[in-house]
């Protein structure tokens, strides 16, 4: 079964596409070259995650479809981060500060 360690592999693949000038046909590379398109894809995929979750709660969708849409969102978010020079490690640090041991509760 796959787990969160695959995210590191995904990130390395995105970086490899970014750094490979011969990967001209790569979808990832095309998104990296067009940050506005990457932003639109993140918004589109987030909307599809919300729709799948609503459908699932209403008994009209499946957990598998929600997982598929969430995977699309994570991939596109990683591409967006790479296009801006922000690493997942930076995101993980923020999450750890907010939710890790010793984190103080945030006020609403």
C-alpha positions as CSV (number, residue, x, y, z in Angstrom):
1,X,0.0,0.0,0.0
2,X,1.3,3.5,-0.9
3,X,1.9,6.0,1.9
4,X,3.1,9.5,2.3
5,X,6.7,8.6,1.4
6,X,5.5,8.6,-2.3
7,X,5.1,12.4,-2.0
8,X,9.0,12.7,-1.9
9,X,9.1,10.6,-5.1
10,X,6.5,12.7,-6.8
11,X,8.4,15.9,-5.9
12,X,11.7,14.5,-7.3
13,X,9.9,13.6,-10.5
14,X,8.5,17.2,-10.8
15,X,12.0,18.6,-10.1
16,X,13.5,16.2,-12.7
17,X,11.0,17.4,-15.4
18,X,11.7,21.0,-14.5
19,X,15.5,20.5,-14.8
20,X,15.3,18.4,-18.0
21,X,15.3,20.7,-21.1
22,X,14.7,17.7,-23.3
23,X,11.4,16.9,-21.7
24,X,9.5,19.2,-24.0
25,X,6.5,17.0,-24.3
26,X,6.1,16.6,-20.5
27,X,2.8,17.8,-19.1
28,X,4.6,18.7,-15.9
29,X,7.2,20.8,-17.8
30,X,4.4,22.6,-19.7
31,X,2.7,23.5,-16.5
32,X,5.9,24.7,-14.9
33,X,6.4,27.0,-17.9
34,X,2.9,28.4,-17.6
35,X,2.3,29.3,-13.9
36,X,-1.1,30.9,-14.7
37,X,-2.2,27.5,-16.2
38,X,-0.9,25.7,-13.1
39,X,-2.9,28.1,-10.9
40,X,-6.0,27.5,-12.8
41,X,-5.5,23.7,-12.5
42,X,-5.1,24.0,-8.7
43,X,-8.4,25.9,-8.5
44,X,-10.1,23.4,-10.9
45,X,-8.9,20.4,-9.0
46,X,-9.8,21.9,-5.6
47,X,-13.3,22.4,-6.9
48,X,-13.5,18.8,-8.1
49,X,-12.3,17.6,-4.7
50,X,-15.1,19.5,-3.1
51,X,-17.7,18.2,-5.5
52,X,-16.6,14.6,-5.0
53,X,-16.7,15.0,-1.3
54,X,-20.2,16.5,-1.4
55,X,-21.3,13.7,-3.7
56,X,-19.8,11.1,-1.4
57,X,-21.6,12.5,1.6
58,X,-24.9,12.5,-0.4
59,X,-24.4,8.9,-1.4
60,X,-23.9,9.8,-5.0
61,X,-20.1,9.3,-5.4
62,X,-17.4,6.9,-4.2
63,X,-14.3,7.2,-1.9
64,X,-12.2,6.1,-4.9
65,X,-13.4,9.1,-7.0
66,X,-12.6,11.5,-4.1
67,X,-9.1,9.9,-3.8
68,X,-8.6,10.4,-7.5
69,X,-9.5,14.0,-7.4
70,X,-7.4,14.6,-4.3
71,X,-4.4,13.0,-6.1
72,X,-4.9,15.4,-9.0
73,X,-5.0,18.3,-6.6
74,X,-1.8,17.3,-4.7
75,X,0.0,16.8,-8.0
76,X,-1.0,20.2,-9.4
77,X,-0.3,21.9,-6.0
78,X,3.2,20.4,-6.1
79,X,3.8,21.7,-9.6
80,X,2.6,25.1,-8.5
81,X,5.0,25.1,-5.6
82,X,7.9,24.0,-7.8
83,X,7.1,26.8,-10.3
84,X,7.4,29.3,-7.4
85,X,10.6,27.8,-5.9
86,X,8.8,26.6,-2.7
87,X,9.6,23.1,-1.6
88,X,7.2,20.7,0.2
89,X,9.7,20.8,3.1
90,X,8.8,24.5,3.6
91,X,5.1,23.6,3.7
92,X,5.8,20.7,6.1
93,X,7.7,23.1,8.4
94,X,4.7,25.4,8.6
95,X,2.4,22.5,9.3
96,X,4.8,21.2,12.0
97,X,4.9,24.7,13.6
98,X,1.1,24.8,13.6
99,X,0.3,21.2,14.6
100,X,3.5,19.6,15.9
101,X,4.6,18.9,19.4
102,X,4.6,22.1,21.4
103,X,2.4,24.0,18.9
104,X,0.2,26.6,20.5
105,X,-3.5,26.5,19.6
106,X,-4.4,29.2,17.0
107,X,-7.3,31.5,17.7
108,X,-10.1,31.5,15.1
